[in-house]
C-alpha cells in the first residue's frame, strides 16, 4: 500500500521508515529541502537508534523517499498521514500546522476519484480529527466523508531512544475511524503485526486514548517519586524494595500457570 506522510519530525519519519520496512511504499513530505535531502541520502535529521539503518535500506530498495511536493506524494497513495507538530504554550496546543496539512491534502485530492483515507497521527485533543481536520479536508477536496473519502486517527506510542523498536514490536494499535472502511484501511497497514491487540474505536476516543496513556505513565512516575521522597524523609527505607513489593500485587503482576507476568 502507498502512504504519504506529511511531516518528517520524530513521529512522521520513524513511522515512515518503519512502514516501509514492513513492505509499504512511503513518501514523506516536508517543506524543508535540507531535511528531504538528508532523508533521501539515508541520514535522519535527528538521532534515533536504528533509524539510519532503516532509512538507508528502504531508500536503496525504493520503498521510501522524501519530497517537498505533496501532490507527487499523494499520487496513487491510499492513505495520507498528518504527523506535524502541535506546539503547546502551557494552556492549549497550536493546530496551525495540522490545519495547514489538512488544507493542502484536501486541495491535492480535489479532482481525484480514487478512495483515500486521511489519518491524523499528531497528538491532538479529542474531537480535533472530526471537527477540525474532517471539515477542512471535505471543503478543500470537494469530497464527502463516508463516500470516496475516509477519516481516521491513529495515535503513536513511541518513546525517544526506542522508537523504532516500539513501532516494530507494538503492544497495542489504536485506530479511531469515522466508518468501517476507513478502519479496515488503516488496520491493513498493520497487517504484519499479527497477535497484537487492536482497538477499533471513534476518532475522539483514539485521541483521548493517547492523552490517557501519557497521563497514566506520568502519574506512575510522579507517584514513585513521591514515595521515594517519603522514604528518604523517614530514613532507613529502601524505595526500590517498596516499589518492587507494590508491583507484586497480582492485579499489577498476574500469576499465571507459567509464572508471574511482570510490568
N, C-alpha and C positions, 0 to 999 in steps of 0.2 A: 504494500500500500504506500502511496506517496503522501508525505506530510510536509506542510510548510510551517515553520516555527518562527514567529515574529518576536525577536529579542534574543540576543546571544549572551545574556548575563548568566549568572550561576545556574538558574533553573533551566533556561532555554537551551544553553549549549550542552549541559550534561544530559538533558532529556534527548536532545537531537542526536548526540553521539551514541547514546545507549539504544535508542530506537533503530538507528542504522545498524548497530551491532547485532540486533536480533532479526535483521533482514529487511527492514523497511527502507524506502528511498526518502531521504530527508534533505530539505533545503532550508537552511537557516537564513533569516533576514535581519539585517541591521543597517542603520543609517551611517554607521562609522566604517568607512572604507578600510581603515587600518585594521580593525577587528576582522573584517571579512577576509582580507589578505592573509592575516595570521592563521585563521581557521583553515583556509584553503591550502596553507602550507603545512598543516598538521600540528600547529602550535596553538594551545589555548591562551587566551588573553589574561588568564588568571591561573593560579596554581591549584590543582586538584589531583590527588593521587590516581593514576591510571588513565586520566583523561587524554593526555597527549598521545598515548598509545592507541586509544580508540580512534582519535581523530586521524592519525597517520594511516592506520589500516583502512578505515572506511572511506577516507578521501581517495586513497590509492585505488580502492576497489569500486569507486564511483557510486557508492551508496549515500555519500554525504558531501554537500558543498554549501558554500555561503554566498550570498549576493546582497546587493543593495536594492535590487529590483523586485518588489513584491509581486508584480504581475507575472514575472517569469517563474517565481517560486510557486505560485498558485496554479500554473498551467498543469492540468492533469492531477492536481492534488485532491484527495478525498477529504482530508482534514486540514484545517489551519488551527494552530495553537497560539494563543496570546500568552506570552511569557515575559512581559515587560515589567519594569519596576513600578512599585506603588509606594512612593516616598511617604513617610509618616512624620508629622510635625509635632507629635505628642498628644494630639487631640483627634485628628482624622487622617485618613490616607488620601493621597492625591491621585485621582483617577485620570489625569490628563493623558498619560501615555496609553492607558487602557482604552480610553475613548478614541484617541488618535488611531490606534491599531485597528479597532473595530470599524472606524470610518474608512480606513484605507482598504481593509479586507472587503468590506461591502462594495466599495467602488470598483475594486478589481474583479468582483464576482458579477457585476452588472453585465447582462447580455449573455451570460453563460447558462446553459440549460441543465448541466450535469448536477447530480446531488452532491451537496457539500455540507460538512459539519464544522461550525466554528466552536472551538473548545477553549475555555479560559483555564489557564494553568497558573496565572498570577494569584497571589493570596489577596482576596478581596472580601469585603464584609458581605454577609448574607443578603441576597436579593440583587446584588450587582449584576450578575450574569443575565438575569431575566428582565430587570428594569432599566439597565443601562446598556449593556452590550447588545442584547437582542434587538431592541428598537433601533439602535444605530445601524446595525448590520442590515436589518429589514429595509430601512429607509434608503440607505446608500446603495443597496443592491437591487431594489425593486422586487425582491422576492418575499415570500411569506414563509414564516416558520411553520414546520409541520408538512410542508409540501416539498419543494426542491432544496430547502434549507433546514439544517438541524442546528441545535444549540446544546452545548454541554459544558460541564465544569468538572475538571479532573485535578484535584489538589495534589501537590507534591509533598513527600515526606522524606526529604533528603537532608542529611547532616553534613556540614562542611568537613572535609577530610575523609569522609567515607561515602560521598555522594554516589560515585559510580557503583560501588558495592550495594548501597541501599537500593538503587534503581534495579540492578541486575538480580538482586535477591529480595524482592519486596515482601513485607509481612502482611500487607493488605493493599488493595486497589479500590479506590473510591471513585465512582462515576455518577455524577448528577446530570440528568438529561431531561429535556422537555418532552421527549417522546421515545418510544421503544426503538425506533430505527437509529436515532442518534446514539442511544445507549449501546446498542449492539455494534455500531460502527466503532465507537471508542473501545469497547470491550475487545473487538477483533485486533486492535493494536497490541494488546497484551496477551494474545493467544498463546505465545510460547511459555508464559509463566503458569503452567498447569499446577494445580494444587494450591495456588494462592487464593486466599479468601477475597471475594469481590463483592463490594457493596454497591448495589444499583439503587439510586435514590433521586431526589429532586436536586436541581442546581443549588438552591438555597441551603438545603440540608448538607450538601457536599461542602459548601463554603463554610458552614458552621463547624463541620467535622474537623477541618484544618485548624480553626481557632481553638476548638475544644482540645485537640491533641496538643497544641502548643501550650495552652494554659495548664493542662494536666501535668505535663513534664516540668513546667516552671514551678508548679505548686509542689511537686515531689522534691525538687531540688531545694526550694525555699524551706520546706518543712525539715528536710535533713540538715540544712544549715542551722536552723533554729535549735534543733536537738543537739547539734554539735556545740553551739554556744552555751546551752544549758549544761551540757556535760563538762565543759571547761570551767564554768562557774562553780559547779558542785565540787569538782576535783576528784581524781581517782576513778573516773568513769571513762571507759573506752567506747567512744561513739561508734566505732566500726562494729564492735560486738553487739551494741544496742541495735543498730540498723540491721545487722545480719539476723538478729533474733526476730525482729519485726517481719523481715522478709520471709521467715519460715512459716508464717501464718498460711494455712492451707488455701486460703482464699487468694493469696498472692503467689504462692508456690505450690500448686496442687500436687498431691501424692497420687501417682498412677501405679498400675501393676508393674510397670517397667522402671519405676523410680520417680523421684521428685523432679518436677519441672521448675526451673529457677528463672526468675526475671533477669 
